[in-house]
Amino acid sequence: MKIRGGGQTRFLSGKGFTLAEVLITLGVIGVVAAMTLPTLIQKHRRSVVETSLKKFYTTMNQAINLSVVENGETKYWGFAADNAVSIEQFYNKYLKKYTKVLKTDVTNVKIHKNGTTVSLFTIYFTDGSGASIGWMGHDWYYCVNAKDLPDFSDKRGTGCFMFGFYPTYSNSDAAYTVKTYFNKGVEPYIGGSQIEVGRDEEGNPIMAFPTEDTLYQGRYYAKAIQLNGWKIPDDYPLKF
C-alpha cells in the first residue's frame, strides 16, 4: 500500500499475524502456564506456612519471656486442670496481657485421625491464624488459618502444626524430648513416648524414642521445619 505525504511515498506492509499463529501462540502460553502455575502455588503456600510458623513461635515466646519477668520462671507456673475453663484461666493469668488476639472461645478440635474431638480453649490472632490449647496448657494446636482448627488432624503437617509447652519435662528415657522442652517456652511438639520407626524382617514394628532422623514417622512436622531454619525441607513428605 502506498501513502503519499510530504513529497514522499511510503510503503506499509500488509503482513500481520494470522489467526492460526495467534491461536498457536496462545496455546503455547497456556501449556507453559499450566506447567508452572502449580509450582508457583506450591511455593507460595510453603512460604505462607514458613512465615506463619516462625511468627507464631516468636510471638508466643516473647509473650512467655515478658510474663516471666512478672510471674517468675515457667517451672513455677501453676498449669491448668485438663478442661477449657481452667486453661482459659491459665492463659488469662500468664499470657493474655502479652498477646494480641482478636477473640477467644471454645472450639471442638479433631485431634486424632480416628475422629476424636476435644473442646479446647482457643485464641485467634490478628493475622487470621489460631491456636487451641489442651492438656493443662501443655499441648498447642496451631493452624495457619484458624478456620482449620476443627479439622486439625486432617490438616496436620500442611496447614496445622503441634507445639508443646513442657518447661519441667524430665523423662530421662526420652533425652531428645527433654532437650526440646526443658526450661524452654512453646516449642514444636515432640512426643515423649516411643514411635514406630520401621519394620523388621518379619514385618513387626520397630519402636524407638524420636530423634532428628525420625521426626516424620512421628508426624513432628513443625520440629523438622524449625531444625531447617524455619524452611520446609526438600525431603518434606507432604504436599501443600
Secondary structure, DSSP 8 states (H G I E B T S, - for coil): -EEEETTEEEE-------HHHHHHHHHHHHHHHHHHHHHHHHHHHHHHHHHHHHHHHHHHHHHHHHHHHHH--GGGS----SSHHHHHHHHHHHTGGG--EEEEEEEEEE-STT--EEEEEEEEETTS-EEEEEGGGTEEEEESSGGGGGGHHHHBTTTEEEEE--TT---TTSHHHHHHHTT-SSEE---SS-EEEEE-TTS-EEEE---GGGTTTTT-HHHHHHHTTSS--TT-S---
